[in-house]
């Protein structure tokens, strides 16, 4: 998702909440809690599956997961908006930090934490 698409989505979600009078419910606390709830619903689709099963899902299951991913994204974008966080900039900043913490030549093929190498 490019910066423009993210900005458009943010504006659409802001408008969606406004026309329904939901801003009063969209406190950062409530949005964070809703985000975790939706993330939990996403995880339920993978609970008890093997690694292989999680990679070979039927299309119908992927379509259900797609909707849960959308819910997670919606609450994440809404929360960032309420906190005045530029998600695209934050993600780029975090990727840069991770690049420094996990240099490819040191961590290639390893799942160790940065403090363990």
N, C-alpha and C positions, 0 to 999 in steps of 0.2 A: 504494500500500500504506500503510495507516494505521499509527500507532505500535503499536496492539494486534496487528495482523496480523504486523508485523515481530517483535514480542516473542514471539508464539506460534511463529513460524517458528524463531527463535533457540532456544527451548526444545526444539522438536521435533528440531532438528539436534543439539543438545547431547545429547539422549537417544539419538538414532540412533547417534551416535559412542560413547556410553558403553556401550550394550548390546552393542556389537561389540568393545569394548576398543580403540578406535581413538584415544583421546585422546593416547596416546604418539606417534602419528604426526602429530597436528594441532598442531604447533608453528607459531608465526606464520610462520617462514621457509617451512615446507612448504606451509602454506595459501596464502601469497602466490605461491609457485611454481605451485601447482595452479590458482590463479585465473588467472594469466597463460596457462597451458596451455589452459584452457577458453576464455579470451578469444581465443586464437589459433584454436581450432576454430570459434568463432563467425565470425571474420574470413574463414576459408576459404570460407564460404558466399557471400561477396560478392566474393571475389577474381576479377578479370577481368571483372566485370559493369560495364556502363555505369551512370551515375546512374539513367537511366530503368529499366533492367532491375532495379536494386536496389529500385525502388519498385513494380514490377509482378510480384512473385514469385508463382508458383503456390502454392495452399494447401498442397500437400504439402511444398514447400520451407519455407514459413513454419512448419509443424509441426516440421520438423527444427531450424530456428533457435530455435523456442520451447524445445526441450530444451537447447540450448546456452546460451540466456539463463538458464534455470533453474540450470544448472551454475555459471555465473558468479555468480549471486545466492547460491547455496548456499555457495560458497567465500567470497564477500565477507562474508556474514552470520557465518559461522563464524570468519573471521579477526577481524572486529570483536569478536565475543564473547570470543575468546581474549585480545584486547588491552584488553578492558573499554571499548570505544568504543560510545557510543550513536549508531548510524548515523543515525537520524531526526534527532537533535539536531545531529549533525555536518553533515548535508545542509542543514538549515535555516541553520546558521551559515555554511556555504559559499555558499549562495544569497544571503544578506545581503551577504557580502563581494563577490560577483560583481555584485550590484546597485549597490554603491558604485563598483566598478571600471569597470562598463559602464553608465553612465546611458543610459536609453533614448533621450533626446533627442539624445545625441551619437553613438550607435552604431547607431541604427535603420537596418537594411538593409546594414550594413557587417560584414565579417568581420575587420576589423583588430584587432590586439591592443590592449589598453588603453594600452600605451606609445606607440602609433602615432597617437593622435588628440589 
